[in-house]
Amino acid sequence: MKMNFVEKLLKAARTNQSLLCIGLDPDLQMMPADISILDFNKAIIEATSDLVCAYKPNLAFYETLGAEGFRVLEGTVACVPDQIPTIGDAKRGDIGNTARAYARSLFEMFGFDAATVNPLMGFDSLEPFIEYRDRGVFVLCRTSNPGSADLQDQLLENGPMYEIIAKLAWDWNKYGNMGLVVGATYPEELARVRQLCPDMPLLIPGVGAQGGDLASAVRYGVDVKGEKAIIASSRQIIFASKGKDFAEAARDAALQLRDRINRYLEDV
Amino acid sequence: MKMNFVEKLLKAARTNQSLLCIGLDPDLQMMPADISILDFNKAIIEATSDLVCAYKPNLAFYETLGAEGFRVLEGTVACVPDQIPTIGDAKRGDIGNTARAYARSLFEMFGFDAATVNPLMGFDSLEPFIEYRDRGVFVLCRTSNPGSADLQDQLLENGPMYEIIAKLAWDWNKYGNMGLVVGATYPEELARVRQLCPDMPLLIPGVGAQGGDLASAVRYGVDVKGEKAIIASSRQIIFASKGKDFAEAARDAALQLRDRINRYLEDV
């Protein structure tokens, strides 16, 4: 039987001894010249696939190239070894029949093992994703950017909005395939979300260029077994060198970050 | 000088005496057999472009076809006559550099005159869109689906969340290029949003298959001049017939809806 997303994630994390997820977010300005995006991604994947628990392409960087970008994305997902889960970072959210089209696009067309979704439109906008019981659905909860405070920190009658989102996700998680996105840039909120949802995988961006504290991300992000935290990093790994040695440099950066995460994990 | 989005919208609405926006949301199940999506869209546009104030393709229905879908979307936008504004219904929202990639995709790659965005991640996630001063940016405020209540109706210290979103958008609208998305299925909320943002264009889905009341959508949606409401309808127009007469049937349905809107407008 095919593994579901959480099983696949845990297996990859245990095999590779890694909570590191590499963001495959290509940027022509920061890549070596004279290489196609697909070849770039392929080289990064080949150089790092024994060091990660997942890969996470953000769709924006492909959409900016239109149809050609989507072709590159299809090719990129196909390059990821079967045993490593892929997370389509798309942050989609729309009404029922439209959400179904998005879910079909991410899970069937591109074949992602998981996707990020935006909960602003409520349960019926997420349900078509959740119905793919073998796939993972990561709900934006407390995002890593400064502006996240504008709405996610607004005080509701029974707590700030990100807590309400975490509690709703907990209620909606009837098939055990949901997770939350919480930025490493907000360690207190991360700790609170982990407390509210002790069993859910947490996707944690923000440790690299955005300045989130890695020690807190690991300490507050993992579950009681020291698992189910997915520490995402993109730029500091994939753009570690702009030279011919870019894949080797990415491997070095990934290895370093994975090992730092594992050292912090010993202190948890 | 090139017109900005609001000028272009008002001009098209006045020329065509129309507040109707047709949603170009193709669905292979509901289309005539033996026609490509691009030819279908092209025929719908040719049959209706003197009856609308805008066209609004929802990206989900193209993404579900992967790279080929994006090629069809590029072709579809190119078929819309220059004087009719196009709204890319994408509901995007992501952190700064990623939001920039999305804005570039929608405004430069596809060439939309406006786009819908999701405000959950706050101002810095919308700013890259707003910075395209000649383009329109429609912020999700009170969406038309039942699940919208899950978060958008949550009570904050000073009102429900959709009101906070409307007030934030009002503050963020430094270039006068922002609008709001409010479903016709929630007429009281629509009236309240129009009161809070008297001058902003409102994009109003939900009058067709979703059952929103057209009379209220018109009465509460327009500004004091009876303008700046964009009444969006998709399925009831583009799938009016599954036969060879689909374009003619779409024209009839569009004409009828436009004229009903205009009759309600007389009573405002």
Contacts between the chains, C-beta under 8 A, distances in Angstrom:
chain1	res1	chain2	res2	distance
A	25	B	98	7.4
A	58	B	94	7.2
A	58	B	98	5.7
A	60	B	92	7.6
A	60	B	94	5.9
A	60	B	98	4.6
A	60	B	99	7.4
A	60	B	101	3.9
A	60	B	102	4.6
A	60	B	105	6.9
A	61	B	98	7.3
A	61	B	101	5.3
A	63	B	70	7.8
A	63	B	101	7.1
A	63	B	102	6.6
A	63	B	105	4.1
A	63	B	109	7.4
A	64	B	101	4.3
A	64	B	102	7.4
A	64	B	104	4.9
A	64	B	105	4.5
A	64	B	109	6.2
A	65	B	105	7.9
A	65	B	109	7.1
A	66	B	70	5.6
A	66	B	71	8.0
A	66	B	74	6.1
A	66	B	105	7.1
A	66	B	109	4.5
A	66	B	110	7.0
A	67	B	67	4.8
A	67	B	68	7.4
A	67	B	70	3.9
A	67	B	71	4.2
A	67	B	74	6.4
A	68	B	67	7.3
A	69	B	70	7.7
A	69	B	105	8.0
A	70	B	63	7.8
A	70	B	66	5.6
A	70	B	67	3.8
A	70	B	69	7.7
A	70	B	70	5.1
A	71	B	66	7.9
A	71	B	67	4.2
A	74	B	66	6.1
A	74	B	67	6.4
A	91	B	92	7.4
A	91	B	93	6.0
A	91	B	94	5.6
A	91	B	118	7.5
A	92	B	60	7.6
A	92	B	91	7.4
A	93	B	91	6.0
A	93	B	118	6.1
A	94	B	58	7.2
A	94	B	60	5.9
A	94	B	91	5.6
A	95	B	143	6.8
A	95	B	144	6.6
A	95	B	145	4.2
A	95	B	210	7.8
A	96	B	145	6.5
A	98	B	25	7.4
A	98	B	58	5.7
A	98	B	60	4.6
A	98	B	61	7.3
A	99	B	60	7.4
A	101	B	60	3.9
A	101	B	61	5.3
A	101	B	63	7.1
A	101	B	64	4.3
A	102	B	60	4.6
A	102	B	63	6.6
A	102	B	64	7.4
A	104	B	64	4.9
A	105	B	60	6.9
A	105	B	63	4.1
A	105	B	64	4.4
A	105	B	65	7.9
A	105	B	66	7.1
A	105	B	69	8.0
A	109	B	63	7.3
A	109	B	64	6.2
A	109	B	65	7.1
A	109	B	66	4.6
A	110	B	66	7.0
A	118	B	91	7.5
A	118	B	93	6.1
A	118	B	118	5.2
A	118	B	120	5.6
A	119	B	120	7.4
A	119	B	150	7.5
A	119	B	151	6.3
A	120	B	118	5.6
A	120	B	119	7.4
A	120	B	120	4.5
A	120	B	140	6.2
A	120	B	143	7.8
A	120	B	151	5.7
A	120	B	152	6.9
A	121	B	140	7.1
A	121	B	143	5.1
A	121	B	145	6.0
A	121	B	147	6.0
A	121	B	148	5.7
A	121	B	151	7.8
A	121	B	152	7.8
A	122	B	145	6.8
A	122	B	146	7.5
A	122	B	147	2.7
A	122	B	148	5.4
A	122	B	149	6.5
A	122	B	150	3.3
A	122	B	151	6.0
A	122	B	152	7.4
A	123	B	147	4.6
A	123	B	150	5.5
A	124	B	145	5.5
A	124	B	146	5.8
A	124	B	147	3.6
A	125	B	145	6.5
A	125	B	147	5.7
A	140	B	120	6.2
A	140	B	121	7.1
A	143	B	95	6.8
A	143	B	120	7.8
A	143	B	121	5.1
A	144	B	95	6.6
A	145	B	95	4.2
A	145	B	96	6.5
A	145	B	121	6.0
A	145	B	122	6.8
A	145	B	124	5.5
A	145	B	125	6.5
A	146	B	122	7.6
A	146	B	124	5.8
A	147	B	121	6.0
A	147	B	122	2.7
A	147	B	123	4.6
A	147	B	124	3.6
A	147	B	125	5.7
A	148	B	121	5.7
A	148	B	122	5.3
A	149	B	122	6.5
A	150	B	119	7.5
A	150	B	122	3.4
A	150	B	123	5.6
A	150	B	168	6.3
A	151	B	119	6.3
A	151	B	120	5.7
A	151	B	121	7.8
A	151	B	122	6.0
A	151	B	161	7.4
A	151	B	164	7.3
A	151	B	165	7.3
A	151	B	168	7.7
A	152	B	120	6.9
A	152	B	121	7.8
A	152	B	122	7.4
A	154	B	156	5.0
A	154	B	157	8.0
A	154	B	161	7.0
A	154	B	164	6.3
A	155	B	156	6.4
A	155	B	157	5.5
A	156	B	154	5.1
A	156	B	155	6.4
A	156	B	156	5.9
A	157	B	155	5.6
A	161	B	151	7.4
A	161	B	154	7.0
A	161	B	161	7.6
A	164	B	151	7.3
A	164	B	154	6.3
A	165	B	151	7.3
A	168	B	150	6.3
A	168	B	151	7.7
A	210	B	95	7.8
